[in-house]
Amino acid sequence: MTSDQLAGTVIGLIGAALVGGATTLPGMPGQQIGPSVFPAVIGSGLILCGILIALGVGQSLEDDAVTPNEDGTAAPPTKFSLPVAVMRAGLPLALLIFYVTTVKVLGFLIVAALIVAILALALGARPLPAVLLAAAASPLTHFVFGKLLRVPLAPGLLPPPW
Amino acid sequence: MDTFLEALRLVGQPDVLLTILIASIYGLVVGALPGLSATMATALLVPITYYMSPIAAVAAIVSASGMAIFAGDIPGCLLRIPGTPASAAYTDEAYTMTRKGQPELALGICLWFSALGGIVGTIALSVLAPTLAEFALSFSTFEYFWLAFLGLMCATLVARASPIKAIASMLLGLAIACIGVENPAGVPRFTFGVPDLLGGIDVIAALVGMFAVSQVMNAMLTPDPPPVPKRRMGSILAGQIALTRRYPVQQARGNLVGIAVGALPGAGADMAAWISYSISKRFSREPKKFGTGHPEGLVEAGASNNAAVASAWVPALIFGIPGDTITAIAIGVLYMKGLNPGPTLFTQNASSMYAIYAIFLIANIIMIPLGIMMIRAASQVLRVPRAYIMAVVLLLCAVGTFASGNNLFAITTAAAFGLIGFTMERFGFPVAAMVLGIVMGTMVEQNFVTSLIKSDGSVLPFVQRPVSMILATMTIAALLWPVVAWLIRRRNGAGVAVSA
């Protein structure tokens, strides 16, 4: 299965789910047009797109057109094996979920410092600068957001002195 | 005159001026760092604008985004890595000039013609917007539906990816906008029983996820960019006056194309730069010099993309339809600050409008001195290891999305959209089209459903009014364009095969 066939199938299934989900929505009393119309239209469009993508239509247009990332570069090949690549790419997400699940208990200062230190190390920073960066970035961020902008960042185990 | 003085008073507040300065420096630094785009700079700024006065909030967005678009040229020129997609069109040209030993000249062109382009774009914004606003007062839901739809279609044309994948991205964005209770009947739709989803997907969290978290994920897999060679920069502005005299047509054409493309809903600075660069090449007397470090294309594309940054605010202010991903964010900020986009904004809030024009002017004027400083500091800024930058960016993603609603669920949303954005990029689906879908979904649905109810389910009234007919034609043309392009190419391809 090529990546386009996979992508097309997923898109088509999302479209089908949307159309299916739309039929379960309640209508508006005395109206033919309700909350189900829009998702049904989009879902149908997605099914059509899914089929076209899976069939490879439009690939000829893609060939010489670059698919840029947000920074305008095409995705370069990676030197990591697939499992390692998945783990590396998943690390930032895992760190965000770590923040969500632990910040209330551990507190912002500790969690923020851990996130910065772990990610910097994973990206190849040397240990001492990574720890120093974490020790500086965490309180500084707390000062700007927690103190100046009054965002209620959780104090947890280590409440900041301000 | 009174409204004008009031506008000057609004902009002259110390907090507004200070905001412009700080946001400008922030935009310059973030835009100059490879991998951190202008959209991301703007998205991460939004949570902070919650705590500002309305004019200061707009000032922050305007100055940071304009500076970031210019600053994206710096790594493009020095490292051949465009800082923002809008710089990608002429990165090779600028980098070739650097290799020829003219980085000052290349960056000077980017700065000088960006600033001038921004000023011309601002003048266009101040002339076009009120005129169009008067016209827009007569628009009904049919016209708004087509305008929004046209914007979405333009967004898929900008993508430079497979048009079908771009349309699929856009539709996925619209589908995501369906989540929540904000629909014609006010019933929970696709919330899967999760209370946090009742209010719909948090747009800021989605933006931060797709533009920032996904870039951190990318950084985990790609090697560090090469270090910037140390070099002493000569005078940055030397020779710019001569170039302005030498290429007046190119500059004016770049400005005009930028204004026109920016004012189209859905098409922004990226598209303007690509179009202008190719126009410049096509009409040049020395097209062979393009790609060999020739300033002509740089002049035209640089003049174009910053003009588009300003004129992209035209559809945003009048119709609430974003010109690009940056104005998509700005619209959210405008609503939040009670400056609801719409034609009446110009009658009820005229002083705020003048204030926005003034902010654009100030930002583009101080771009020149601040830009020169940034270019001189670039070799230092670009030497900060990516590991440090990305680690701090991820922390800011978490804090920023949390601050936008004091809700931890927003961070989960950002993580989810980081994954979505990352995956889509790997499969060649453009992320910007999806973002516009998410931002405009509610508006498209509202106008679509209201129109359908008014027309009693008939499609005919959608094309009966003259303006809606024109807009419908444009939209369908945009929709069919990929098919036509494909047919033309096929025919040409067949012709080549036969002649061979």
HADDOCK unambig.tbl for C-alpha pairs under 7 A between the chains (distance, minus, plus):
assign (segid A and resid 3 and name CA) (segid B and resid 427 and name CA) 6.90 0.50 0.50
assign (segid A and resid 28 and name CA) (segid B and resid 185 and name CA) 5.92 0.50 0.50
assign (segid A and resid 33 and name CA) (segid B and resid 449 and name CA) 6.90 0.50 0.50
assign (segid A and resid 33 and name CA) (segid B and resid 453 and name CA) 6.41 0.50 0.50
assign (segid A and resid 34 and name CA) (segid B and resid 184 and name CA) 6.21 0.50 0.50
assign (segid A and resid 34 and name CA) (segid B and resid 185 and name CA) 6.42 0.50 0.50
assign (segid A and resid 35 and name CA) (segid B and resid 183 and name CA) 5.90 0.50 0.50
assign (segid A and resid 35 and name CA) (segid B and resid 184 and name CA) 5.41 0.50 0.50
assign (segid A and resid 35 and name CA) (segid B and resid 185 and name CA) 5.83 0.50 0.50
assign (segid A and resid 38 and name CA) (segid B and resid 445 and name CA) 6.29 0.50 0.50
assign (segid A and resid 39 and name CA) (segid B and resid 175 and name CA) 6.49 0.50 0.50
assign (segid A and resid 39 and name CA) (segid B and resid 178 and name CA) 6.89 0.50 0.50
assign (segid A and resid 42 and name CA) (segid B and resid 171 and name CA) 6.03 0.50 0.50
assign (segid A and resid 42 and name CA) (segid B and resid 175 and name CA) 6.67 0.50 0.50
assign (segid A and resid 46 and name CA) (segid B and resid 168 and name CA) 6.00 0.50 0.50
assign (segid A and resid 46 and name CA) (segid B and resid 171 and name CA) 6.56 0.50 0.50
assign (segid A and resid 49 and name CA) (segid B and resid 164 and name CA) 6.22 0.50 0.50
assign (segid A and resid 49 and name CA) (segid B and resid 168 and name CA) 5.91 0.50 0.50
assign (segid A and resid 53 and name CA) (segid B and resid 164 and name CA) 6.94 0.50 0.50
assign (segid A and resid 58 and name CA) (segid B and resid 162 and name CA) 5.71 0.50 0.50
assign (segid A and resid 58 and name CA) (segid B and resid 163 and name CA) 6.86 0.50 0.50
assign (segid A and resid 58 and name CA) (segid B and resid 164 and name CA) 6.44 0.50 0.50
assign (segid A and resid 59 and name CA) (segid B and resid 162 and name CA) 6.45 0.50 0.50
assign (segid A and resid 61 and name CA) (segid B and resid 162 and name CA) 5.83 0.50 0.50
assign (segid A and resid 61 and name CA) (segid B and resid 486 and name CA) 6.95 0.50 0.50
assign (segid A and resid 62 and name CA) (segid B and resid 161 and name CA) 5.65 0.50 0.50
assign (segid A and resid 62 and name CA) (segid B and resid 162 and name CA) 4.73 0.50 0.50
assign (segid A and resid 65 and name CA) (segid B and resid 160 and name CA) 5.77 0.50 0.50
assign (segid A and resid 65 and name CA) (segid B and resid 161 and name CA) 5.93 0.50 0.50
assign (segid A and resid 66 and name CA) (segid B and resid 160 and name CA) 6.54 0.50 0.50
assign (segid A and resid 66 and name CA) (segid B and resid 161 and name CA) 6.40 0.50 0.50
assign (segid A and resid 67 and name CA) (segid B and resid 160 and name CA) 6.49 0.50 0.50
assign (segid A and resid 67 and name CA) (segid B and resid 161 and name CA) 5.06 0.50 0.50
assign (segid A and resid 67 and name CA) (segid B and resid 428 and name CA) 5.65 0.50 0.50
assign (segid A and resid 69 and name CA) (segid B and resid 425 and name CA) 6.38 0.50 0.50
assign (segid A and resid 70 and name CA) (segid B and resid 37 and name CA) 6.79 0.50 0.50
assign (segid A and resid 70 and name CA) (segid B and resid 85 and name CA) 6.18 0.50 0.50
assign (segid A and resid 70 and name CA) (segid B and resid 211 and name CA) 6.89 0.50 0.50
assign (segid A and resid 71 and name CA) (segid B and resid 35 and name CA) 5.16 0.50 0.50
assign (segid A and resid 71 and name CA) (segid B and resid 36 and name CA) 6.82 0.50 0.50
assign (segid A and resid 71 and name CA) (segid B and resid 37 and name CA) 5.84 0.50 0.50
assign (segid A and resid 71 and name CA) (segid B and resid 82 and name CA) 6.33 0.50 0.50
assign (segid A and resid 71 and name CA) (segid B and resid 83 and name CA) 5.82 0.50 0.50
assign (segid A and resid 71 and name CA) (segid B and resid 84 and name CA) 4.93 0.50 0.50
assign (segid A and resid 71 and name CA) (segid B and resid 85 and name CA) 5.30 0.50 0.50
assign (segid A and resid 72 and name CA) (segid B and resid 82 and name CA) 6.15 0.50 0.50
assign (segid A and resid 72 and name CA) (segid B and resid 84 and name CA) 6.27 0.50 0.50
assign (segid A and resid 72 and name CA) (segid B and resid 85 and name CA) 4.34 0.50 0.50
assign (segid A and resid 72 and name CA) (segid B and resid 88 and name CA) 5.63 0.50 0.50
assign (segid A and resid 75 and name CA) (segid B and resid 426 and name CA) 6.99 0.50 0.50
assign (segid A and resid 78 and name CA) (segid B and resid 221 and name CA) 5.83 0.50 0.50
assign (segid A and resid 78 and name CA) (segid B and resid 222 and name CA) 5.95 0.50 0.50
assign (segid A and resid 85 and name CA) (segid B and resid 221 and name CA) 6.51 0.50 0.50
assign (segid A and resid 88 and name CA) (segid B and resid 220 and name CA) 5.81 0.50 0.50
assign (segid A and resid 88 and name CA) (segid B and resid 221 and name CA) 6.90 0.50 0.50
assign (segid A and resid 89 and name CA) (segid B and resid 217 and name CA) 4.73 0.50 0.50
assign (segid A and resid 89 and name CA) (segid B and resid 218 and name CA) 6.91 0.50 0.50
assign (segid A and resid 89 and name CA) (segid B and resid 220 and name CA) 5.79 0.50 0.50
assign (segid A and resid 89 and name CA) (segid B and resid 221 and name CA) 6.70 0.50 0.50
assign (segid A and resid 92 and name CA) (segid B and resid 216 and name CA) 6.92 0.50 0.50
assign (segid A and resid 92 and name CA) (segid B and resid 217 and name CA) 6.32 0.50 0.50
assign (segid A and resid 93 and name CA) (segid B and resid 415 and name CA) 5.35 0.50 0.50
assign (segid A and resid 96 and name CA) (segid B and resid 398 and name CA) 6.59 0.50 0.50
assign (segid A and resid 96 and name CA) (segid B and resid 411 and name CA) 6.73 0.50 0.50
assign (segid A and resid 96 and name CA) (segid B and resid 415 and name CA) 6.44 0.50 0.50
assign (segid A and resid 97 and name CA) (segid B and resid 412 and name CA) 6.42 0.50 0.50
assign (segid A and resid 100 and name CA) (segid B and resid 408 and name CA) 5.85 0.50 0.50
assign (segid A and resid 100 and name CA) (segid B and resid 411 and name CA) 6.85 0.50 0.50
assign (segid A and resid 112 and name CA) (segid B and resid 395 and name CA) 6.49 0.50 0.50
assign (segid A and resid 115 and name CA) (segid B and resid 395 and name CA) 6.93 0.50 0.50
assign (segid A and resid 116 and name CA) (segid B and resid 391 and name CA) 4.80 0.50 0.50
assign (segid A and resid 116 and name CA) (segid B and resid 392 and name CA) 6.14 0.50 0.50
assign (segid A and resid 116 and name CA) (segid B and resid 395 and name CA) 6.65 0.50 0.50
assign (segid A and resid 119 and name CA) (segid B and resid 391 and name CA) 5.33 0.50 0.50
assign (segid A and resid 120 and name CA) (segid B and resid 387 and name CA) 4.77 0.50 0.50
assign (segid A and resid 120 and name CA) (segid B and resid 388 and name CA) 5.63 0.50 0.50
assign (segid A and resid 120 and name CA) (segid B and resid 391 and name CA) 5.31 0.50 0.50
assign (segid A and resid 123 and name CA) (segid B and resid 220 and name CA) 6.23 0.50 0.50
assign (segid A and resid 123 and name CA) (segid B and resid 387 and name CA) 4.93 0.50 0.50
assign (segid A and resid 124 and name CA) (segid B and resid 387 and name CA) 6.40 0.50 0.50
assign (segid A and resid 125 and name CA) (segid B and resid 387 and name CA) 5.85 0.50 0.50
assign (segid A and resid 149 and name CA) (segid B and resid 51 and name CA) 6.54 0.50 0.50
assign (segid A and resid 151 and name CA) (segid B and resid 403 and name CA) 5.85 0.50 0.50
